Amino acid sequence: MSDKLRVGVLGLTHDHVWDNLRDLSESPLGELVAAADPNEPLRRRIESEFGCPQTFESYEAMLDQVALDAVYVYADNATSVELVEMAAARGLHAMVEKPMAADLEGADRMLAAARSAGTLLMVNWPFAWLPALQRAMAMAQAGEIGRLFEVKYRAAHAGPKELGCSPYFYNWLYDADLNGAGALMDYCCYGAALARYLLGQPSRVVGIAGRLQKDYITLDDNAVIIMQWPRALAIAEASWTQIGHLTSYVTVIYGSEGTLVVEREPGGRVLLATREHDDGIEIDVPQPPEEMRSATAYFLSRIIEGAPIEGLCSAEVGRDAQEILEAGLISAETGTAISLPLPPTYG
């Protein structure tokens, strides 16, 4: 009898699910035992590609009929809120894909459900598993570039449809109710989470968003969120219209004694500029420990060890990133700077 954790999947419309399922298929810690999604072609895909032994059209049916230890949640941002609540009510640990929810109310509901049930809730940020980013964050937090005063992250490509995302994915990315916004929600979320993790929650947020090129959608295809602290600031940039990959995914962390640049391509380099090396020198990037090499490895190891989800992928960081995004949306709509924390709007 297998002693692996039994993992089910709730939702298959988020394309990130397939990479995570590949990691799960190779993991010594867990196994895929069931999946649920209303779309029959996606159920057939998980059966054929991953040998999923049980598939369901109904989320409730899977949760009620299959013995599970944990679930991966890969639906649209709005539906993911209900799925995490359903899982928590059954005592199941949950990993949900970024940015956690479509709005702050949903994020708060998810966090409350997990806390009430005593279950783990992890928000997966795919860039969290890049060895170069892990190295840069560790250096920044260890004070190796002095006092941090600015963080910048840009996420950009030509657009979900142009990039080759499936219609199941881009159809809900282009839906304001299901996604929460457009490029702002999809890609500013990374910069918001990174800034929150390194600098804490900002005191003020300014957002700018617009549909600059794509005439076949009604949402923003470019956005910028600026975050402010008493002695620091951060910028999160998002684009669904960028040509080429020269600045697609770039992280810059500025400190009083140095600057760190993380290049996702080529090869995931970390460059450090100091007063002695103002053009920058390449920093060695060691291989992370096994549990830090993928979302699956970290999530399942935390469950087995009875340890909390910490760092960038904690539900608390995810929730605060959601508040930054919501403030950015309000700012973009009103043309004013928004102070945090946001006042309660429900409950």
Secondary structure, DSSP 8 states (H G I E B T S, - for coil): ---SEEEEEE---STTHHHHHHHHHT-SSEEEEEEE-S-HHHHHHHHHHH--S-EES-HHHHHHHS--SEEEE-S-HHHHHHHHHHHHHTT-EEEEETT--SSHHHHHHHHHHHHHHT--EEEE-GGGG-HHHHHHHHHHHTTTT-SEEEEEEEEE-S-HHHHT--HHHHHHHT-HHHHSSSHHHHHHHHHHHHHHHHH-S-SEEEEEEE--S-TT-SS-SEEEEEEEETTEEEEEEEES---SSTTSEEEEEEETTEEEEEE-SSS-EEEEE-SS-TT-EEE------GGGSSHHHHHHHHHHHT----GGGBHHHHHHHHHHHHHHHHHHHHTS-EESS------
